[in-house]
Amino acid sequence: MRANDEELEHGRFFAVIAYLGILSLVAIIFKKSNNFAVFHGKQGLILFIWEVGALVVSIIPVVGSLILGVSLLVCFIFSIMGIVQAWLGVYWKLPGALGRWAEQLEL
């Protein structure tokens, strides 16, 4: 589904930066009235939470560093995909449970 022109005009920048770690909060806080920016902000927040969780798990010897590496790679790929879709003005949902969790976030 594509965003309408007005949503896209006022929310594209915020939707794009939403996939850059903690900047997802900027989209959520400063563009509360823009559904497009908030949609991508919630997804970016889910990815950021996953990255922080992987960082915490990385303290486990051997397995932790493997989990961290795989998690950061997957989050990087999803972030690039999200940035491209946000720039194109598309409501793109993260695969699997991640997308459902983002939709269920009440902020």
N, C-alpha and C positions, 0 to 999 in steps of 0.2 A: 504494500500500500504506500502511496506517495503522500507527502505532506502538501497542504495547499500553499499557494504562493505567499500569502501573508505570514503563515507560520514559518515557512522556509526562509523568507527574507529576514525575519527577526530572530530566528533560532538556529540557523545553520552553523554559525561560528561556535556557539555554545555546545551544539550537538557534536561537533567535531572534537573540541577540546575535552569533551566528557570522557573520552577514551584514553586520556593522558593521566592516569593515576588519580591522585587526590583532587585534580581539577574537575572531576565529575561532580563534586559538591558545588562548584561554581555554577554549573548549568542548573542544578537542582535549586539552589538558593536564589540566584539572581533572575532566573527565567521561569518562575513558578507558573505563570499564566500561559507559557508556551508549551503545549503538549509534546511537540516534536523534541524540543531541547530536554524536557524532563524525561521523556521516554529513553533517550540515549544516555542521559545522565544516570538513570537508575541502572542501566546495563553496565556503564562504565564503573559505577560504584560496586556492582557485583564482582567485576573483574579485579578491581582494586582490593576488595576484601579477600578474594582468592589468593592474590599475590602476597598479601600480608600473612594470611594463614600458612602459605607455603614457606614463607620466610621463618615463621615460628617453628614449623615442623623441621626446618633445615638443621636444627640443633641436634637431631638424632643422628648419630654417627652412620656414615655410608649411605643408608637409605634416605636420610633427610636431604642430602645434597642431590641425590638422583630425583627425588620428588620436586625439589626446588627447580632444578634445571628443566624438567619436563613441564612443570607448571608455568614457568616464565616463558617458555617457548610457545605453549598453547595460548597463554594470555596475550602474548605479542601478536600472534596470528589473528586472534579474535579482535584485538584492538585495531589492527590494520584494516580488517574487513569492516568493522564498525565505522571507522573513520571514512572509508570510501563510500559506504552506504549512506552515512549522514551527509556527506558532501553532495551526493546525488539526490538527496531529499527523500530517501526511502526509509520507512519504518521497518528495519531489519531486526529480527529477534534472534538473540543468541541461541545456539543449539541446545536441545535437551532441557534439563532441569534449570540451567542457568537463566534461560529466557523466562521460564515460569516464575522463578524466584524474583527476577527483576520486575515482572508484572505485579507480583504480590506485595512488593515493597510499599509501605504506607509512610510517606514522608510529608 
